[in-house]
Amino acid sequence: MNHDQGVISRYRDHLPVSDATPIISLNEGSTPLVHAPTLSEKVGRGCQVYVKYEGLNPTGSFKDRGMTMAMSKAAEQGAKAVICASTGNTSAAAAAYAARARMDCVVLLPAGKIAKGKLAQALVYGAKVVEIDGNFDDALRLVREIGALDQFEVVNSINPFRIEGQKTASFEIVDVLGKAPEVHILPVGNAGNITAYWKGYCEYRDRGQCQSRPKMLGFQAEGAAPLVRGAPVEHPETVATAIRIGNPASWDGAMNAIRESEGHLDMVTDDEILEAQRWLASHEGLFVEPASAASIAGLMKSLDPSRRHAENPMASIAPESTIVCTVTGHGLKDSDIILKAAFPMFKAKTDKEDVLHQLGF
Ligand SMILES: *Cc1c(COP(=O)(O)O)cnc(C)c1O
């Protein structure tokens, strides 16, 4: 039996690997493209919305797609240690794949700004965790400096192999739908993912695997929206810690994807993000982390009838369009954010009558 069923073995013709590349894989990818009937009804005009549920990757986020490539290439080059800066999910993926590759892993995290589940992942996979008294952008600057010293392979998305691995999500979507969607919506932080998706759609179209490419709609958090504002944000702030980034590394890649696809870039507030997170869980049964909900919040914002026609990216979408929203990470990574909110609960004694009474029956 072939043990590797991850994105490299399934898409190796589209990836810069050779027989000399040891495949470091945890069978990432092949995540479900879940139809969202209630969301489709909300969009209306016969449009169908699908959710690419990347939380079902081995470490619970899409970062595994890029990490299998980055780590396999690092192993090919004989690296003994990897390093990355992270808002949480990159470090979880790097730590897991480094364990698999029998390499050391150092992760630089902004102190106090990492969801607990992600920190637990980096620790349990055996990474050396350094908390930085600064934000992600500071951590990435340090990684660039330390990476230049040659002891470490940098596995942030400034490593081009990360983008190569991540583009496989577009391939999977086309393979399942039998065509490219008309619209693709995703959250944008460091902007590697939107760059990777666009690359994937372009390559698949050029190879004749699909005839068209989607409009790319990217959404940033309002407190961390440098691409929307057109300038770096020095002190980015948002509850969506995975996209709390003020100076995206793939700035040009993102802007190119938006421009070439005739897409749209916009931002959503923290309230809109948290509302979309709860809505998706309670209406479609999909629990995603806050950053992931930015794509759903963005779609909902685009549907708001009070928005002027010209600035609404969905206004020009044809009836019966297929819309794909990437939800990037699993909700359980950041359960604190739910438990901190005052969801109602009931208390009862250990008898049937009291349980029913408390519930109002
Ligand atoms: C990394 C990440 C993002 C942002 O992706 P970029 O490639 O940095 O734009 C969004 N959501 C989650 C859950 C992430 O881990």
The ligand as an SDF file (V2000), in Angstrom:
LIG
                    3D

 15 15  0  0  0  0  0  0  0  0999 V2000
   -2.9350   31.6200    8.4570 C   0  0  0  0  0  0  0  0  0  0  0  0
   -4.3980   31.7510    8.6250 C   0  0  0  0  0  0  0  0  0  0  0  0
   -5.1670   32.7010    7.9200 C   0  0  0  0  0  0  0  0  0  0  0  0
   -4.5500   33.7210    7.0270 C   0  0  0  0  0  0  0  0  0  0  0  0
   -3.9280   33.1790    5.9070 O   0  0  0  0  0  0  0  0  0  0  0  0
   -2.8230   34.0490    5.1490 P   0  0  0  0  0  0  0  0  0  0  0  0
   -2.2240   33.1330    4.1760 O   0  0  0  0  0  0  0  0  0  0  0  0
   -1.8760   34.5020    6.2210 O   0  0  0  0  0  0  0  0  0  0  0  0
   -3.5350   35.1950    4.5380 O   0  0  0  0  0  0  0  0  0  0  0  0
   -6.5220   32.7090    8.0740 C   0  0  0  0  0  0  0  0  0  0  0  0
   -7.1370   31.8430    8.9070 N   0  0  0  0  0  0  0  0  0  0  0  0
   -6.4390   30.9190    9.6020 C   0  0  0  0  0  0  0  0  0  0  0  0
   -7.1850   30.0090   10.4950 C   0  0  0  0  0  0  0  0  0  0  0  0
   -5.0590   30.8500    9.4870 C   0  0  0  0  0  0  0  0  0  0  0  0
   -4.4040   29.9520   10.2130 O   0  0  0  0  0  0  0  0  0  0  0  0
  1  2  1  0
  2  3  1  0
  2 14  2  0
  3  4  1  0
  3 10  2  0
  4  5  1  0
  5  6  1  0
  6  7  2  0
  6  8  1  0
  6  9  1  0
 10 11  1  0
 11 12  2  0
 12 13  1  0
 12 14  1  0
 14 15  1  0
M  END
$$$$
